[in-house]
Amino acid sequence: MAVWVGGRLRFPVDNPDVPEPNEDLPGDIRRDYVEAGEIVSASPRAAAALLRLAIEKLCAHLLEREAKINTMIGDLVARGLNPMIQRALDIVRVVGNEAIHPGSIDLRDDQATAMQLFGLVNLIAEQMITQPKHVMALYGTLPPDKVAGIEQRDAKAKQGGRLLNR
């Protein structure tokens, strides 16, 4: 049984173990995350589905375009995604596909699975949005002449083929 008041789930009580969403999550992804938190106790399968959707939206947001999830994961790897997060995304992709098109894997979306997905959403946001934002804020405090020197160094390295990732 569920009781909704003013468009929000009031019973069963929200799961206190659900971590707060990363503050840098875009609004629509944050809404999916919060809604998943509101329903995870009553329907972990529905919460897991919302979180998979949030992860797919987050990948599209980071790339500024939509594509198949497998393609987006590959493109994020090319942009410096941590290999461990890549593996986690691939787990979400494979398990999510199996949930929609049952085949060789017999996994059930339970509360533990949903809780792991909450953590994964926050982890991706932390690595791909929050950390770069903090670094760029600090970088923005450097004196202009120092930034120019860094840019000259990087331009020389690019010409020599030494700059691998930037």
N, C-alpha and C positions, 0 to 999 in steps of 0.2 A: 504494500500500500504506500502511496505517496501523496503528500499534501502540498499543493502549490498555492502560494499567496503572492499576489502582485507579480506573477511571472517568475517567481523564485521558489525553488524546492525548500520546504520548511521541515518536512519529515520524510524519510529519516534524516537525522541530523547530519550535517556535513562531516566528512571524514577528517578528523584533526591531523591525520598523518600526511595529508596531501600538502606538499610544499607550495609556498606562495609562488605565483608565476614570476619569471624573470621580469624585472621592471622595464626592460627594453623590448619585450615582445610587442609586435604591432597589434593594434586594437582588435582586429578580427581573430587573430590567433589567440590572443589573451582571452577573448570571450569563449572560444572553444575550450580552452584550458580550464577556465573557471567553471563552465557548464559540466565538463567531465568530472571535476572535483565535486560538484554538487550531486552527481548521480552515481559515483563510483561504488558507494555502498549498496545502493539498490540494484544497479545494473553494471557490473564491471565490464561486460561485453560492449555495452553502449559507450561507456567511458573510454575503453580501449579504441573503439572505432573513431570517436571524436579526437582522441590524441593522435591517431595515425593520420587523420585529416589535418590536424594542426601541424604535424611534422612535414607533411607534403606541402602545405601552404608556406611553412617556414623556409623550406628549400626553394620554393618558387620566389619568395620574397628576397632571399639572399641573392638569387641569380637575376632578379628583376624580369623573369619570364617563366612561363609554365612549360613543362615538358613531362615526359614519362619519368616516374620516380627514379628508375635505374639511370637514365640519362642525367638527371639532376644530381644524383649522388656522384657520378663520374665527374661532372663539371665542378662540383664543390671540392672534390679531391684535387683537381687541377688548380684550384684557388687556395690550396693550403689546408684543407680540412684534415684534422688529426686522424691518422689511420684507425685508431680505436673507435672514434665516432663513426667513421665510415663503416666499420664492421657492425656497429650497433644499428646504423641506418639500414644496412643490408639485412640484418635480422628482422627489423621492422617490416621491410619490403617483402621478404620471403614469407614470413609468418602471416602478414596481412593478406598476401595473395592466396595463401593456403586457406585462410579463414573465409575468403570469398569463393575460391575455387578449390574445394577439398581435393586432396591428392595424397601425396606420400607422407605428409606430416600430420600427426593427430595432436594438435595443441588446442587447448581451451583457453579462452580469455578469462582469466580469473582476476581477483583483486590484486594479487601479487604482480601479475603481468601489467595491469593498468598502472600500478604504482611505479614500476620501472619506466614506463613510458612518460610519466610526469617528469621524472628525473632526466630522461633523455631530452625532452623538449627544452628544459632549462639548461642542460649542458651544451646543447647546440647553440642556443641563444647566447650563453656566456662566452663561448669560444669565438663565434662568428659575428656577434654584434657588440656585446658589452666590452670585452677586452680590447678590440680594435678602437672602439670609441674612446676608451680611457687613454690608450697609447697616443692616439691622434690629438687628444686634448693636451697632453703633455708636450707632444711634438710642436703643437701650435704656440707654446710658450718660448720656444727657442728664438734667439735673435735672428733677424732676417739674413745677416751675413753668414751665420753658421749654417742656416738652411741652404743658402746658395752654395756653400762649400760642399755640403752633403750631396746636393744635386749634381754638382760638377764631378765629384768622385763617382757617383752612380752612372753618370753619362759615360765616363771613361771606361768603367767596368763593362757596361753594355757593349760598347764598341769593341772591346777586347773579348767579349763573350764570357766574361767571368761572373756576371751577375745572374744568379740562377733564379731566385725568387724575390719578388718585391711586391 
